[in-house]
Amino acid sequence: LLLLQLATVAAGKWLNGRPPGGLVNAPLHRLQSRADTLFPGQTLTNFSQKFDHFDPLDERRWNQRMYYNPIHANRELAGGQDIVFLMIGGEGRESARWTGDDNVMIMQYAKQFGATVFDLEHRFFGDSRPINDMKSSSLQYLTTEQAMADLAYFINVMNKEHGFLNPKWIPFGGSYPGALCAMFRSKYPELTAGAVCSSAPLVLSLDFYQYAGVIEYVLKSTPIQNKQNLGCDELVRQSFDTMQQLSLTADGRGTLNEKLRLDPPFDNTTTKPDITNFFSNLYTAHQGMIQYTYDGSSDKTKTYATASQLCRIYNQDQDMLDNVWDHLVWYNQYWNGVNITTFDNSYEEMIKEVSETDYDKLGDGGNEARGWMWLCCNEMGWLQTTDTDTIFGSTLPMNFFFDMCTDMFGYAMTAPLIRDNNKAAQAFYGGFYDFDATNLCMPNGKFDPWSSLGYYNADKARNIVPVVIEGAAHCSDMYPPYEGEPAGLPAARDQIRAFLYGIISTPPSTTTTVPTPTTTTSSSSALSVT
């Protein structure tokens, strides 16, 4: 979805449920400088990656950014074998913290089990650029199949480069990388022993209306008191009902201009897409307060960008539109770090910025937003409508997203193409009912809107272990523990540790390398320290 602040692409945007920085990395980036200060034992390098894994005649290469940290590697602790954890990069620049900060859970598990830790940045994000532009013709190489083939080739090369002894690779990922994590186990089972895939939306729903339903559930679960005896969810519903009615008339739109400081304001040239864009921006602010609520990634998600704060603001004894404005101010201050005086409201400007194809002009924020929307429009779906009976009303229809995809990527990106590509992806990966993999731990927080697309089919024979975490939100099990965290998190971490112990204590497979998906062979690429 669209962000409230549209001054520059580089400043970053929430877009279709994804905050600037990435679905799992966003909170961590705010705690770390762009200079990538390294942690003890950590190395930042470039890996020579294949350009197109599915064309045997294509010999092009590009530099894929990676982190490597063997500080906790201990074969004796690991039973005489090499345990290797791999953090899978997602739709944004990778953070050094995943392979360096002993407070994050992957590093705590590495210390416990004697694991080496790698982190491979996703193609087309951060500094990992197969092509130095983001034209639609270039983005044809931004697919989940290419990204997973990147992982497979990387593992094979690292096994040779480091001389790993009976290695057991265990991928980790959260959100979109969590889905990649599980899909990788399905498509390349010989390369890894198991995987921990957090907040993984394995159901590739084109129309992701369920997101709004989970927000409503979270707000219903957040207690408040008022004279009207209304729940928080009902206060939000009333506000959206009122704004939807006001949007239907010129006088009503004038009230919205005044109360919510719209920039540009609604006027006699306002179209229905302009009004839908307005509601998209409003919805984004609610996503930002709920998606990471009570996560341990930062003080922001522990205390400020939370469901309880949203409900406190909506429960103020004043005009409901004043409460909506106060919420927008609070959200922008504590999530985006800006003090707003107007509510940015230009669909045309947003499309213009995200349609840029030059990496340098896009900056990290624009690069991430454009790449993320390509993945959603071209393959994964996850387009977050309100096409169901929720507190947000029928404010965000599917056609809004079809038009957005076309406006961003050109007339070839049609609604039938979006639909057909998504159906093909669902068939390829299996979805909720036909997904086929073994040795998976799948944590999901019940307060996470993405959990509605999670996988919950426990299967002892295949060792698939869903972990449902009460009161926790997006990727909550991956962040550092803290006092006062959701009560279900300690037990969830114990379940993950038990799963890892079972994988690591099982005798290793004799197969540690499989062919990458080409018909040609190529030698290992030496790492180049930057």
C-alpha positions, -999 to +999 in steps of 0.1 A: +000+000+000+009+036-002+028+057+025+017+089+040+050+107+032+056+110-006+083+137-006+110+115-021+113+078-031+146+075-012+128+084+021+109+051+018+073+040+018+049+014+032+037-003+001+012-033+000+019-042+037+057-038+034+075-010+054+106+008+041+136-015+048+118-048+043+092-069+060+116-085+085+145-060+083+127-027+086+128-023+124+165-034+126+176-009+100+166+019+122+190+007+148+220+004+124+237+030+103+239+027+065+277+023+070+273-014+078+294-014+109+305-050+114+301-072+145+328-094+160+338-123+137+317-109+108+328-104+072+309-085+045+318-099+010+306-103-025+297-136-040+300-142-078+265-153-087+251-167-119+229-142-138+203-167-152+202-202-137+179-215-164+197-205-195+228-228-200+242-205-226+242-174-203+276-170-187+270-136-172+279-130-135+271-104-109+281-096-073+257-107-047+262-092-012+267-116+017+276-117+053+296-145+069+303-151+106+320-183+120+324-169+155+302-195+171+312-224+148+321-254+170+323-289+155+327-305+189+296-288+202+278-298+169+287-335+173+316-335+148+297-320+119+294-285+104+262-268+113+255-239+089+227-214+094+216-194+063+195-162+067+176-157+035+175-121+023+143-105+012+129-074-005+154-050+010+190-043+020+202-069+044+211-059+080+244-069+096+226-078+128+213-111+116+248-126+114+264-104+141+242-094+170+240-121+196+207-107+208+188-118+177+175-154+179+194-169+149+227-159+166+215-172+200+207-206+183+241-205+165+259-201+198+239-229+214+244-253+185+279-243+173+268-230+139+284-209+112+261-182+100+256-168+065+232-141+052+227-138+014+211-106+001+182-111-024+188-103-061+178-068-072+178-054-036+204-035-016+237-037-035+229-070-051+221-059-087+222-084-115+215-054-139+220-018-130+184-008-137+149-018-128+131-017-161+103-042-166+125-060-191+152-064-164+128-074-137+120-106-156+150-120-137+134-110-104+115-142-096+113-166-067+127-194-089+158-174-097+161-164-060+160-200-049+185-211-075+208-184-062+205-200-028+212-235-042+243-224-061+256-204-031+253-235-008+271-257-033+300-232-037+303-225+000+305-262+008+336-264-015+351-230-005+350-238+032+355-276+032+325-282+054+325-316+070+291-334+067+274-301+066+239-295+078+225-263+063+195-249+080+179-219+063+161-192+083+137-166+069+109-143+080+079-130+060+085-132+022+120-148+029+101-171+053+080-182+023+112-187+002+127-206+032+098-232+031+097-233-007+134-239-009+130-270+014+103-282-011+123-276-043+159-283-031+154-308-002+189-324-007+207-292+001+194-286+036+186-306+067+156-285+078+144-249+080+129-224+104+105-203+084+088-175+104+056-157+094+058-174+061+028-167+038+027-200+019-008-193+006-002-171-025-036-154-024-040-129-051-067-110-031-053-108+004-085-096+021-076-117+052-051-091+062-078-066+072-096-094+091-066-100+114-063-063+121-099-063+132-092-094+154-063-076+171-083-045+178-112-066+192-087-082+215-074-048+228-094-037+258-106-001+262-133+017+283-156+045+272-191+059+278-205+043+247-192+009+257-177+005+222-147-017+214-117-004+196-127-022+165-161-005+165-145+030+169-123+023+138-153+010+119-174+041+127-145+064+116-142+046+083-179+045+077-181+083+083-151+090+060-166+068+033-199+087+035-181+121+035-161+110+004-193+107-017-201+145-018-182+177-025-191+191+009-180+159+026-147+159+008-143+195+019-146+183+055-120+156+049-097+183+034-101+205+065-099+178+092-072+156+077-051+184+061-051+166+027-023+176+003-033+179-025-069+185-013-099+170-030-114+194-055-137+194-085-113+173-105-111+145-079-117+110-094-128+077-078-092+064-080-081+095-060-105+087-033-094+050-032-058+062-029-069+083+001-083+052+018-052+032+009-031+058+027-053+056+057-053+018+058-015+019+056-013+038+089-033+011+106-011-016+091+019+002+105+005+001+140-005-036+140+019-056+118+048-054+143+028-047+175+047-058+206+077-072+186+110-071+203+129-054+174+130-019+189+114+003+215+091+015+187+074-018+182+075-027+219+058+005+231+048+031+205+037+015+172+013-009+189-024-019+190-028-004+225-016+030+213-038+030+183-068+022+205-059+048+230-059+074+203-092+063+188-108+063+223-101+100+229-132+120+238-133+143+208-145+144+172-137+111+155-119+128+126-097+145+151-088+111+164-080+099+129-057+129+125-040+123+159-034+087+148-018+098+116+005+121+134+014+095+160+020+068+134+043+090+113+062+102+143+070+068+157+072+047+126+085+071+100+103+095+123+086+126+109+063+152+122+036+157+097+015+189+092-004+176+061-015+142+049+001+135+016-025+123-009-011+121-044-015+088-063+000+104-094+031+114-076+036+080-060+033+062-093+057+086-109+083+080-083+080+042-081+079+040-120+115+053-120+140+026-132+174+041-123+188+026-091+205+058-080+174+079-085+152+053-068+175+050-037+170+021-013+134+030-006+123+033-042+143+003-053+127-018-025+092-006-032+094-012-070+110-046-065+084-056-039+055-046-061+070-065-091+071-097-070+035-091-059+021-081-093+040-106-114+039-137-092+031-138-055-002-118-052-007-108-016-026-076-028-042-063+004-078-053-004-107-048+019-130-069-003-148-084+026-169-073+056-144-057+079-140-025+099-124-008+069-155-011+046-153-017+009-126+010+005-098-009-013-111-030-042-090-054-063-092-032-094-072-005-075-043-029-073-047-041-109-045-005-121-015+002-098+004-027-112-003-016-148+006+020-139+039+009-124+051-016-149+033-008-182+004-019-202+017-054-206+011-059-169-027-066-173-052-080-149-054-113-168-016-116-167-014-109-130-042-135-123-026-162-146+009-157-132-004-160-097-023-191-105+009-206-120+029-198-089+002-214-067+003-245-088+041-246-088+045-243-050+014-262-039-003-238-016-019-248+017-032-282+006-006-295-018+027-280-004+052-308-001+083-306+021+098-321+052+116-309+084+100-275+087+094-253+117+067-227+109+062-200+137+033-176+133+020-149+157-017-147+161-016-109+160+003-110+126-019-102+096+003-124+075-005-153+097-038-157+079-018-171+049+004-194+071+008-231+071-007-251+101-008-287+089+012-304+116+027-336+103+049-359+125+058-382+096+072-352+076+083-334+107+064-302+099+060-283+132+036-252+132+042-229+161+013-206+170+022-177+192-005-160+212-004-122+213+026-119+190+029-103+156+051-104+125+084-124+127+082-119+165+101-151+172+132-138+153+138-106+174+155-103+208+135-113+239+125-085+262+108-081+296+070-078+291+070-094+257+039-114+246+035-144+269+036-170+242+071-162+229+093-181+255+075-213+248+077-207+210+114-203+212+117-236+232+097-253+204+121-239+178+151-251+199+136-285+202+131-287+165+167-276+158+180-302+183+161-329+165+175-319+131+210-314+143+212-346+163+199-368+134+227-385+114+237-364+084+227-374+048+255-386+026+243-361-001+256-326+004+257-312-031+231-313-059+234-299-094+222-263-098+195-259-125+218-256-156+233-280-179+268-265-178+294-267-151+313-239-135+340-236-110+337-220-076+340-183-073+364-169-048+350-145-023+361-109-026+361-088+006+348-053+002 
